[in-house]
Amino acid sequence: MRPSRAACARRIRLKTSRALGAVIAASALSAACAQDSGFEQPPPAIDFPEWRLVSRDPVSTEYELEFPSAASSAHPANDIVPLRVLVPSHAEGPVPAVLILHYWGALDLRSERNLAVELNRRGLAGVLLTLPYHLRRAPAGTRSGALAIVPDPKSLIRTMDQSVLDVRRTVDWVQSRPEFAGTPIGITGTSLGALVASLSVGVEPRISKAAFLLGGADLAHILWTSSRVVREREELRRAGYNEAKLREALKRIEPLEHLKQRPPVRAFVIAARNDTVIPPSASRKLIAVLREPLVLWLDSGHYGGFLVQKQVQRSISDYFGAELKGGAYVPPKRIAAPILRVGLLADMDDGMQVIGGVDLWRDRAEGGVFAAFVAAPRGFQLFVGTQSRRGLSVGVNVGGEGVQPSLMWSMVL
């Protein structure tokens, strides 16, 4: 018989100490206490281990700790949650903390650590949470993130349950520390991290501010249109799913279902107009359910935004620096991000060529006219055309052979 939640909590408190070995032991207890109801209920309370000093400089003091996940999986390595915590070195009292969630398949946390340092400069702490099946949580023999998104709705639900419960337990830890006592808590995430963050905001009332970078809502629509999950989508089709059936299967973990039930959060959404991984339509659904959030649209695709990463991270840090201290943030009207393309160009003279390019001008309307400078094996060319939803563009290219009708299939990075 599965032990009750109260019994689980008592057992964990009795068994957990402030040493790493006890944390590992507590992971097994946490697995026994895994909740059947998912992330909607708070995880059982535990005694957290003491954090360990990693480094210190004039801006940041960095610590690390591990604690057992509140959910269990078939992989023990996945059920231990590592945290990296950066606190302002000059802090003289409790400071607000921001949970930082990484993107799918992250190989390191350098970008998230850079954001935490920016937060430290504004008097805030940054708490880096490793998501299930990533980095140290990836089972032996698997790459980081390989088991996080799989073509099985039940597995997706279990992983999202664990992700959100890990966030909620991290909030428990933040509130247990005197360095953050009595201060508001924020959360931010990129791509997959933004999806987890949006669902966490929908169920965790202690999170008062949120910034979503390259995120969205309507998980079924994302999985059915994203350029990042082509193989997974085909396997779902073979299993008998379509977008509507998948939407019904994933309803319990759909951010739209949870965000519309909690009071408005003054959130900050940064989305990309040419994103093929998290489609702009999904970002607009997130914006709509958040009830008038602050919004910044990048002209890039999903990956081109990393070319303006410093500017984006400063905007996110400025948002939390103002909003978590009782102020009001005004986002920039625009951050200039280049629109990079890779693909194929075909015309009557040169046939088909692999190309890479950058847009020189673009009508901001979806499907609008654009002009791109492209590099091909047979020289540099200027392409002017109109792009469809599937990446196929019809237009003309200007090169050494003059002006020619041409077709280009391209993906915006």
RODO-2510 file (C-alpha; in nm, 4 decimals, decimal comma):
residues 413
     n   res          X          Y          Z
     1     m     0,0000     0,0000     0,0000
     2     r     0,1317     0,3483    -0,0907
     3     p     0,2045     0,5550     0,2248
     4     s    -0,0067     0,8638     0,2913
     5     r     0,1281     1,2090     0,2096
     6     a     0,1562     1,2937     0,5803
     7     a     0,3405     0,9698     0,6499
     8     c     0,5717     1,0374     0,3589
     9     a     0,6518     1,3814     0,4918
    10     r     0,7268     1,2439     0,8405
    11     r     0,9527     0,9746     0,6998
    12     i     1,1421     1,2233     0,4868
    13     r     1,1913     1,4616     0,7813
    14     l     1,3194     1,1750     0,9963
    15     k     1,5534     1,0372     0,7331
    16     t     1,6859     1,3578     0,5769
    17     s     1,9895     1,5312     0,7273
    18     r     2,2086     1,8125     0,6063
    19     a     2,4603     1,5918     0,4297
    20     l     2,4804     1,4867     0,0657
    21     g     2,4546     1,1182     0,1521
    22     a     2,1242     1,1820     0,3280
    23     v     1,9956     1,3687     0,0222
    24     i     2,0593     1,0653    -0,1942
    25     a     1,8806     0,8455     0,0588
    26     a     1,5911     1,0894     0,0613
    27     s     1,5551     1,0444    -0,3143
    28     a     1,4397     0,6882    -0,2574
    29     l     1,1879     0,8063     0,0012
    30     s     1,0656     1,0738    -0,2373
    31     a     1,0056     0,8047    -0,5002
    32     a     0,7937     0,6109    -0,2483
    33     c     0,5964     0,9282    -0,1823
    34     a     0,5373     1,0140    -0,5479
    35     q     0,2018     1,1825    -0,5846
    36     d    -0,0643     1,0324    -0,8038
    37     s    -0,2437     1,3681    -0,8358
    38     g     0,0394     1,5423    -1,0220
    39     f     0,1717     1,8911    -0,9711
    40     e    -0,1518     2,0576    -0,8597
    41     q    -0,0879     1,9652    -0,4949
    42     p     0,2239     2,1003    -0,3177
    43     p     0,5045     1,8471    -0,2707
    44     p     0,5593     1,6990     0,0762
    45     a     0,7746     1,9152     0,3036
    46     i     1,1363     1,8083     0,3597
    47     d     1,4394     1,9311     0,5488
    48     f     1,6800     2,0651     0,2905
    49     p     2,0566     2,0043     0,2999
    50     e     2,2899     2,2950     0,3605
    51     w     2,4236     2,4642     0,0488
    52     r     2,7945     2,4624    -0,0327
    53     l     3,0053     2,7599    -0,1319
    54     v     3,1415     2,7323    -0,4868
    55     s     3,2947     3,0710    -0,5601
    56     r     3,2870     3,4359    -0,4679
    57     d     3,3721     3,7575    -0,6534
    58     p     3,2757     4,1247    -0,6067
    59     v     2,9417     4,0716    -0,7856
    60     s     2,8260     3,7162    -0,7101
    61     t     2,8583     3,4530    -0,4419
    62     e     2,7751     3,1104    -0,5847
    63     y     2,6463     2,8087    -0,3946
    64     e     2,5253     2,4606    -0,4890
    65     l     2,3009     2,1997    -0,3316
    66     e     2,0963     1,8927    -0,4217
    67     f     1,7639     1,7655    -0,2956
    68     p     1,5308     1,4768    -0,3861
    69     s     1,2684     1,5344    -0,6498
    70     a     0,9122     1,5174    -0,5235
    71     a     0,8286     1,2802    -0,8099
    72     s     0,9877     0,9535    -0,9113
    73     s     1,1019     0,8118    -1,2420
    74     a     1,2676     0,4884    -1,3522
    75     h     1,6100     0,6590    -1,3369
    76     p     1,7661     0,7399    -0,9960
    77     a     1,9971     1,0038    -1,1459
    78     n     1,6924     1,1939    -1,2691
    79     d     1,5371     1,2030    -0,9242
    80     i     1,8052     1,4215    -0,7650
    81     v     1,7598     1,7941    -0,8332
    82     p     2,0764     2,0076    -0,8502
    83     l     2,0553     2,3818    -0,7810
    84     r     2,3104     2,6530    -0,8506
    85     v     2,2394     2,9707    -0,6570
    86     l     2,4033     3,3076    -0,7184
    87     v     2,3492     3,5710    -0,4490
    88     p     2,4673     3,9340    -0,4716
    89     s     2,7978     3,9549    -0,2846
    90     h     2,7095     4,3014    -0,1581
    91     a     2,3679     4,2015    -0,0192
    92     e     2,3088     4,3236     0,3372
    93     g     1,9699     4,1645     0,3950
    94     p     1,7121     3,9359     0,2328
    95     v     1,6884     3,9752    -0,1447
    96     p     1,4222     3,8587    -0,3929
    97     a     1,5054     3,5409    -0,5841
    98     v     1,4372     3,4453    -0,9464
    99     l     1,4172     3,0811    -1,0551
   100     i     1,5890     3,0291    -1,3933
   101     l     1,4914     2,7366    -1,6198
   102     h     1,6976     2,6335    -1,9241
   103     y     1,6010     2,5271    -2,2756
   104     w     1,5503     2,1731    -2,4106
   105     g     1,8740     1,9832    -2,4622
   106     a     2,0959     2,2255    -2,2693
   107     l     2,4570     2,1068    -2,2521
   108     d     2,5576     2,3570    -1,9856
   109     l     2,4117     2,6443    -1,7825
   110     r     2,6428     2,9227    -1,8987
   111     s     2,3635     3,1350    -2,0420
   112     e     2,1525     3,0919    -1,7286
   113     r     2,4498     3,1752    -1,5087
   114     n     2,5125     3,4937    -1,7084
   115     l     2,1511     3,5931    -1,6477
   116     a     2,1939     3,5222    -1,2754
   117     v     2,4966     3,7551    -1,2667
   118     e     2,2878     4,0278    -1,4323
   119     l     2,0240     3,9753    -1,1635
   120     n     2,2944     3,9984    -0,8942
   121     r     2,3964     4,3385    -1,0326
   122     r     2,0396     4,4531    -0,9646
   123     g     2,0329     4,3182    -0,6099
   124     l     1,8483     3,9936    -0,6882
   125     a     1,9441     3,6280    -0,6490
   126     g     1,9382     3,3779    -0,9353
   127     v     1,8440     3,0127    -0,8710
   128     l     1,9401     2,7783    -1,1570
   129     l     1,7246     2,4651    -1,1646
   130     t     1,8197     2,1658    -1,3800
   131     l     1,5090     2,0200    -1,5460
   132     p     1,4356     1,6453    -1,5573
   133     y     1,6547     1,4322    -1,7860
   134     h     1,9044     1,7130    -1,8465
   135     l     2,2738     1,7509    -1,7655
   136     r     2,3507     1,5590    -1,4438
   137     r     1,9941     1,4285    -1,4403
   138     a     2,0341     1,2522    -1,7772
   139     p     2,0548     0,8755    -1,7258
   140     a     2,3858     0,7129    -1,8202
   141     g     2,4131     0,6562    -2,1938
   142     t     2,1625     0,9284    -2,2917
   143     r     2,2280     1,2815    -2,4095
   144     s     2,0992     1,5786    -2,2151
   145     g     1,7242     1,6203    -2,2717
   146     a     1,6809     1,3099    -2,4895
   147     l     1,4158     1,1614    -2,2586
   148     a     1,2418     1,4912    -2,1781
   149     i     1,0313     1,5153    -2,4960
   150     v     0,9205     1,1770    -2,6285
   151     p     0,6265     1,0784    -2,8534
   152     d     0,4128     0,9446    -2,5696
   153     p     0,1554     1,1690    -2,3974
   154     k     0,1691     0,9724    -2,0709
   155     s     0,5464     1,0145    -2,0548
   156     l     0,5150     1,3861    -2,1365
   157     i     0,2669     1,4265    -1,8517
   158     r     0,4958     1,2466    -1,6060
   159     t     0,7921     1,4631    -1,7064
   160     m     0,5914     1,7839    -1,6767
   161     d     0,4557     1,6709    -1,3402
   162     q     0,8086     1,6196    -1,2168
   163     s     0,9299     1,9487    -1,3645
   164     v     0,6613     2,1563    -1,1948
   165     l     0,6935     1,9703    -0,8649
   166     d     1,0676     2,0413    -0,8763
   167     v     0,9883     2,4100    -0,9249
   168     r     0,7450     2,4069    -0,6334
   169     r     0,9956     2,2314    -0,4073
   170     t     1,2585     2,4888    -0,5108
   171     v     1,0158     2,7598    -0,3997
   172     d     0,9928     2,5746    -0,0665
   173     w     1,3717     2,5879    -0,0412
   174     v     1,3850     2,9589    -0,1273
   175     q     1,1356     3,0353     0,1474
   176     s     1,3389     2,8281     0,3943
   177     r     1,6497     3,0455     0,3574
   178     p     1,7031     3,3633     0,5634
   179     e     1,8784     3,5190     0,2623
   180     f     1,5403     3,5406     0,0850
   181     a     1,2946     3,5447     0,3754
   182     g     0,9857     3,7556     0,3203
   183     t     1,0804     3,8640    -0,0327
   184     p     0,8849     3,8023    -0,3549
   185     i     0,9814     3,5209    -0,5928
   186     g     1,0058     3,5339    -0,9711
   187     i     1,0585     3,2763    -1,2435
   188     t     1,1950     3,2856    -1,5967
   189     g     1,2591     3,0205    -1,8594
   190     t     1,3712     2,9810    -2,2186
   191     s     1,1848     2,7643    -2,4719
   192     l     1,1082     2,4398    -2,2830
   193     g     1,1981     2,6270    -1,9654
   194     a     0,9368     2,8892    -2,0551
   195     l     0,6721     2,6168    -2,0996
   196     v     0,7525     2,4728    -1,7566
   197     a     0,7601     2,8232    -1,6065
   198     s     0,4193     2,9135    -1,7505
   199     l     0,2623     2,5970    -1,6112
   200     s     0,4320     2,6574    -1,2745
   201     v     0,2902     3,0101    -1,2590
   202     g    -0,0544     2,8622    -1,3190
   203     v    -0,0393     2,6459    -1,0043
   204     e     0,2154     2,8061    -0,7700
   205     p     0,0694     3,1202    -0,6040
   206     r     0,3985     3,2106    -0,4349
   207     i     0,5483     3,3070    -0,7730
   208     s     0,4538     3,6704    -0,8232
   209     k     0,6470     3,7703    -1,1388
   210     a     0,7442     3,5804    -1,4528
   211     a     0,9403     3,6357    -1,7731
   212     f     0,8930     3,3915    -2,0610
   213     l     1,1582     3,3855    -2,3352
   214     l     1,0652     3,2104    -2,6615
   215     g     0,7761     3,0316    -2,4950
   216     g     0,4110     2,9770    -2,5705
   217     a     0,0972     2,7843    -2,4844
   218     d    -0,1199     2,5142    -2,6422
   219     l     0,1235     2,2248    -2,6143
   220     a    -0,0536     2,0138    -2,8770
   221     h    -0,0296     2,2948    -3,1325
   222     i     0,3410     2,3405    -3,0558
   223     l     0,4121     1,9691    -3,0937
   224     w     0,2070     1,9532    -3,4129
   225     t     0,3774     2,2482    -3,5859
   226     s     0,7263     2,2818    -3,4370
   227     s     1,0279     2,2244    -3,6609
   228     r     1,2111     2,0815    -3,3587
   229     v     0,9984     1,7682    -3,3100
   230     v     0,9482     1,6305    -3,6624
   231     r     1,0445     1,2730    -3,5700
   232     e     0,8345     1,2763    -3,2527
   233     r     0,5351     1,4129    -3,4429
   234     e     0,5539     1,1353    -3,7036
   235     e     0,5622     0,8730    -3,4299
   236     l     0,2567     1,0312    -3,2689
   237     r     0,0778     1,0152    -3,6045
   238     r     0,1636     0,6486    -3,6390
   239     a     0,0211     0,5938    -3,2904
   240     g    -0,3114     0,7382    -3,4069
   241     y    -0,2864     1,0946    -3,2771
   242     n    -0,3836     1,4142    -3,4519
   243     e    -0,3608     1,7639    -3,3048
   244     a    -0,7098     1,7541    -3,1523
   245     k    -0,6606     1,4114    -2,9951
   246     l    -0,3215     1,5145    -2,8605
   247     r    -0,4709     1,8329    -2,7137
   248     e    -0,7247     1,6277    -2,5214
   249     a    -0,4556     1,3866    -2,4001
   250     l    -0,2372     1,6720    -2,2715
   251     k    -0,5171     1,8827    -2,1241
   252     r    -0,4093     1,8304    -1,7624
   253     i    -0,0646     1,9822    -1,8276
   254     e    -0,1803     2,2567    -2,0641
   255     p    -0,0677     2,6007    -1,9367
   256     l    -0,3806     2,7643    -2,0815
   257     e    -0,6006     2,5523    -1,8540
   258     h    -0,4159     2,6610    -1,5387
   259     l    -0,3190     3,0197    -1,6149
   260     k    -0,6802     3,1251    -1,6769
   261     q    -0,7745     3,0092    -1,3249
   262     r    -0,5316     3,2232    -1,1237
   263     p    -0,5215     3,6012    -1,0676
   264     p    -0,3360     3,8031    -1,3317
   265     v     0,0429     3,8038    -1,3113
   266     r     0,2226     4,1066    -1,4521
   267     a     0,4431     3,8954    -1,6777
   268     f     0,6985     3,9765    -1,9462
   269     v     0,6872     3,7787    -2,2730
   270     i     0,9691     3,7872    -2,5278
   271     a     0,8720     3,6068    -2,8486
   272     a     1,0098     3,5780    -3,2027
   273     r     0,8080     3,6688    -3,5108
   274     n     0,9834     3,4093    -3,7286
   275     d     1,0044     3,1266    -3,4763
   276     t     0,9543     2,7790    -3,6247
   277     v     1,0198     2,5946    -3,2961
   278     i     0,7641     2,7739    -3,0781
   279     p     0,5302     2,9209    -3,3427
   280     p     0,4216     3,2848    -3,2984
   281     s     0,0601     3,1659    -3,2790
   282     a     0,1482     2,9742    -2,9598
   283     s     0,3206     3,2805    -2,8141
   284     r     0,0099     3,4885    -2,8859
   285     k    -0,2060     3,2362    -2,6984
   286     l     0,0218     3,2732    -2,3966
   287     i     0,0060     3,6521    -2,4228
   288     a    -0,3737     3,6433    -2,4410
   289     v    -0,4217     3,4224    -2,1336
   290     l    -0,1795     3,6334    -1,9253
   291     r    -0,4106     3,9348    -1,9525
   292     e    -0,2074     4,2270    -2,0883
   293     p     0,1498     4,1260    -2,0088
   294     l     0,4528     4,3271    -2,1131
   295     v     0,5536     4,2051    -2,4589
   296     l     0,8672     4,2330    -2,6716
   297     w     0,8762     4,0789    -3,0202
   298     l     1,2102     3,9901    -3,1769
   299     d     1,2341     3,9849    -3,5568
   300     s     1,4492     3,6707    -3,5466
   301     g     1,3682     3,3016    -3,5387
   302     h     1,4083     3,0733    -3,2381
   303     y     1,7877     3,0617    -3,2484
   304     g     1,8739     3,4044    -3,3906
   305     g     1,7746     3,5616    -3,0603
   306     f     2,0925     3,4230    -2,9073
   307     l     2,2849     3,6739    -3,1174
   308     v     2,1304     3,9472    -2,9027
   309     q     2,1419     3,7425    -2,5848
   310     k     2,3082     4,0120    -2,3743
   311     q     2,0446     4,2710    -2,4628
   312     v     1,7638     4,0234    -2,3971
   313     q     1,9087     3,9191    -2,0610
   314     r     1,9483     4,2827    -1,9588
   315     s     1,5802     4,3410    -2,0407
   316     i     1,4733     4,0394    -1,8348
   317     s     1,6967     4,1501    -1,5465
   318     d     1,5623     4,5054    -1,5657
   319     y     1,2079     4,3670    -1,5556
   320     f     1,2708     4,1690    -1,2371
   321     g     1,4852     4,4472    -1,0896
   322     a     1,1902     4,6839    -1,1163
   323     e     0,8885     4,4580    -1,0650
   324     l     1,0182     4,2534    -0,7692
   325     k     1,1000     4,5755    -0,5847
   326     g     0,7611     4,7380    -0,6305
   327     g     0,8389     4,9355    -0,9450
   328     a     0,7002     4,9248    -1,2977
   329     y     0,9095     4,8125    -1,5917
   330     v     0,8742     4,9533    -1,9442
   331     p     1,0275     4,7178    -2,2030
   332     p     1,2192     4,8492    -2,5031
   333     k     1,0146     4,8932    -2,8174
   334     r     1,2599     4,6854    -3,0146
   335     i     1,5802     4,4849    -2,9865
   336     a     1,7374     4,4560    -3,3300
   337     a     1,7988     4,0854    -3,3942
   338     p     1,9265     3,9646    -3,7339
   339     i     1,7061     3,7286    -3,9345
   340     l     1,9327     3,4441    -4,0488
   341     r     1,8292     3,1828    -4,3049
   342     v     1,9531     2,8473    -4,4282
   343     g     1,7957     2,6529    -4,7094
   344     l     1,7851     2,5865    -5,0840
   345     l     1,7608     2,8278    -5,3811
   346     a     1,6510     2,7118    -5,7267
   347     d     1,6407     2,8908    -6,0634
   348     m     1,6612     2,7951    -6,4320
   349     d     2,0328     2,8735    -6,4799
   350     d     2,2005     2,7529    -6,1603
   351     g     1,9610     2,4761    -6,0627
   352     m     1,9382     2,4088    -5,6898
   353     q     2,1966     2,5447    -5,4454
   354     v     2,2415     2,5301    -5,0708
   355     i     2,2325     2,8838    -4,9328
   356     g     2,2780     3,0788    -4,6139
   357     g     2,1675     3,4376    -4,5802
   358     v     2,0474     3,7307    -4,3768
   359     d     1,7376     3,9419    -4,4350
   360     l     1,8075     4,3006    -4,5305
   361     w     1,4433     4,4068    -4,5110
   362     r     1,1155     4,2423    -4,4190
   363     d     0,7501     4,3318    -4,4095
   364     r     0,6494     4,2490    -4,0516
   365     a     0,3212     4,0922    -4,1595
   366     e     0,3283     3,7127    -4,1630
   367     g     0,3776     3,5940    -4,5186
   368     g     0,4992     3,9401    -4,6201
   369     v     0,7641     4,0380    -4,8722
   370     f     1,1293     4,0177    -4,7696
   371     a     1,4691     4,0823    -4,9245
   372     a     1,7644     3,8616    -4,8287
   373     f     2,1336     3,8677    -4,9078
   374     v     2,2320     3,5050    -4,9683
   375     a     2,5605     3,3234    -5,0104
   376     a     2,5575     3,0252    -5,2478
   377     p     2,8299     2,8049    -5,4021
   378     r     2,8004     3,0053    -5,7258
   379     g     2,8276     3,3461    -5,5650
   380     f     2,6389     3,6071    -5,3699
   381     q     2,2832     3,6972    -5,4683
   382     l     1,9913     3,9127    -5,3606
   383     f     1,6597     3,7329    -5,3258
   384     v     1,3285     3,9210    -5,3065
   385     g     1,0130     3,7224    -5,2498
   386     t     0,7141     3,6236    -5,0378
   387     q     0,7372     3,3353    -4,7907
   388     s     0,4598     3,0890    -4,7179
   389     r     0,3986     2,9197    -4,3826
   390     r     0,5935     2,6104    -4,4884
   391     g     0,9142     2,8025    -4,5627
   392     l     0,8723     2,8054    -4,9424
   393     s     0,9282     3,1486    -5,0994
   394     v     0,8464     3,2609    -5,4532
   395     g     1,0321     3,5554    -5,5997
   396     v     1,3313     3,6661    -5,7984
   397     n     1,7033     3,6573    -5,7351
   398     v     1,9539     3,9114    -5,8603
   399     g     2,3067     3,7891    -5,9320
   400     g     2,5682     3,7610    -6,2015
   401     e     2,3106     3,6230    -6,4469
   402     g     2,0767     3,9181    -6,3970
   403     v     1,7235     3,8922    -6,2604
   404     q     1,5632     3,5479    -6,2641
   405     p     1,2438     3,3953    -6,1277
   406     s     1,3359     3,1608    -5,8458
   407     l     1,2131     2,9507    -5,5592
   408     m     1,3691     2,9358    -5,2148
   409     w     1,2982     2,6982    -4,9336
   410     s     1,4486     2,8294    -4,6131
   411     m     1,4292     2,8082    -4,2370
   412     v     1,4764     3,1155    -4,0204
   413     l     1,7198     3,0477    -3,7378
***
